Amino acid sequence: MSLKATDKFLLFAGFEYHWADFKAEANWNLRSDLAHPKSFEHEAEGTGILITAGGDYIFAEPWSLGLEVNYQDWSTDAGIDRQFNSDGTMAVTRLNEVNWESFAIMLRVTYRFNYFYRP
């Protein structure tokens, strides 16, 4: 959603809801008891939200200055953890839920080509 507050100032906000398939693999190169280059893999299903808010100010056409704030929160249900051992065996265990949260503040300067300013 966006709102043109004045001829030179725009406010915006957004919300997203996601369904996700989480997959990860890694090489634990400091562990000689694990296989290399793939020591384990994870699989799970999850969800996430993304919330965005910000504004743009046209300070000299076609230039604008913007500020945006993003918040994300992702999590999965329990999944599968596969561990690959150096002797060729594999162990499968339950992966506990995975959580990830982030916060970002972004400042930008934008030049718009083919810009037509109409006060």
C-alpha positions as CSV (number, residue, x, y, z in Angstrom):
1,M,0.0,0.0,0.0
2,S,1.3,3.5,-0.7
3,L,0.1,7.0,0.1
4,K,1.1,10.1,-1.7
5,A,1.3,12.5,1.3
6,T,2.3,15.5,-0.8
7,D,3.6,16.1,-4.3
8,K,7.1,15.3,-3.1
9,F,6.6,12.7,-0.4
10,L,5.3,9.1,-0.7
11,L,4.7,6.7,2.2
12,F,4.5,3.0,1.8
13,A,3.9,-0.2,3.8
14,G,3.6,-3.9,3.0
15,F,3.0,-7.3,4.5
16,E,3.9,-10.7,3.0
17,Y,3.1,-14.2,4.3
18,H,5.2,-17.0,2.8
19,W,5.1,-20.8,2.8
20,A,8.7,-22.2,2.5
21,D,10.6,-25.4,2.0
22,F,13.8,-25.2,4.1
23,K,16.8,-27.2,2.8
24,A,20.4,-26.8,4.1
25,E,23.7,-28.7,3.8
26,A,27.1,-28.1,5.2
27,N,30.7,-29.3,5.4
28,W,32.0,-29.7,8.9
29,N,35.6,-29.7,7.8
30,L,37.0,-29.7,11.3
31,R,35.3,-33.0,12.2
32,S,37.2,-36.1,10.9
33,D,34.3,-38.4,11.9
34,L,32.0,-36.8,9.3
35,A,32.0,-37.1,5.5
36,H,33.3,-34.4,3.2
37,P,32.3,-32.2,1.4
38,K,28.7,-32.9,2.6
39,S,28.5,-33.7,6.3
40,F,24.8,-33.1,6.9
41,E,21.6,-32.0,5.3
42,H,18.4,-30.6,6.7
43,E,14.8,-30.5,5.4
44,A,11.7,-28.9,6.9
45,E,8.6,-27.0,5.9
46,G,8.0,-23.5,7.3
47,T,6.4,-20.1,7.1
48,G,7.6,-16.5,7.2
49,I,6.4,-13.0,7.4
50,L,7.9,-9.8,6.0
51,I,6.8,-6.4,7.1
52,T,8.0,-3.3,5.2
53,A,7.5,0.4,5.8
54,G,9.1,3.6,4.5
55,G,9.0,6.7,2.5
56,D,10.4,8.5,-0.5
57,Y,11.1,12.2,-0.8
58,I,11.7,13.9,-4.2
59,F,14.3,16.5,-3.4
60,A,15.2,17.5,-6.9
61,E,13.5,15.9,-9.9
62,P,14.3,13.2,-11.0
63,W,16.3,12.5,-7.7
64,S,14.7,11.1,-4.6
65,L,15.8,10.1,-1.1
66,G,14.3,7.0,0.5
67,L,14.2,5.3,3.9
68,E,12.9,1.7,4.3
69,V,12.6,-0.5,7.3
70,N,12.1,-4.3,6.9
71,Y,11.4,-7.0,9.5
72,Q,11.4,-10.7,8.8
73,D,10.5,-13.7,11.0
74,W,10.8,-17.2,9.6
75,S,10.3,-20.6,11.3
76,T,9.9,-24.2,10.4
77,D,8.2,-27.2,11.9
78,A,10.3,-30.2,13.0
79,G,12.1,-31.7,10.0
80,I,14.7,-34.3,9.1
81,D,18.4,-34.1,9.9
82,R,20.7,-36.5,7.9
83,Q,24.3,-36.8,9.1
84,F,26.8,-38.4,6.7
85,N,29.7,-40.2,8.5
86,S,33.2,-40.7,7.2
87,D,32.8,-44.5,7.3
88,G,30.0,-44.2,4.7
89,T,27.1,-44.7,7.2
90,M,24.2,-42.2,7.6
91,A,22.2,-41.3,10.6
92,V,18.7,-39.8,10.4
93,T,17.3,-37.9,13.3
94,R,14.7,-35.3,14.0
95,L,15.5,-31.7,13.2
96,N,14.1,-29.3,15.8
97,E,12.4,-26.2,14.5
98,V,14.6,-23.7,12.7
99,N,14.1,-20.0,13.5
100,W,15.4,-16.9,11.7
101,E,14.7,-13.2,12.4
102,S,16.1,-10.1,10.8
103,F,15.7,-6.4,10.9
104,A,17.0,-3.9,8.3
105,I,17.1,-0.2,7.9
106,M,18.0,1.0,4.3
107,L,18.7,4.5,3.0
108,R,18.8,5.0,-0.7
109,V,19.2,7.7,-3.3
110,T,17.3,7.1,-6.5
111,Y,17.6,8.6,-10.0
112,R,14.6,7.9,-12.2
113,F,15.1,7.8,-16.0
114,N,12.2,9.1,-18.1
115,Y,10.9,10.9,-15.0
116,F,8.1,13.4,-15.6
117,Y,7.5,15.6,-12.5
118,R,4.0,17.0,-12.3
119,P,3.4,19.2,-9.3
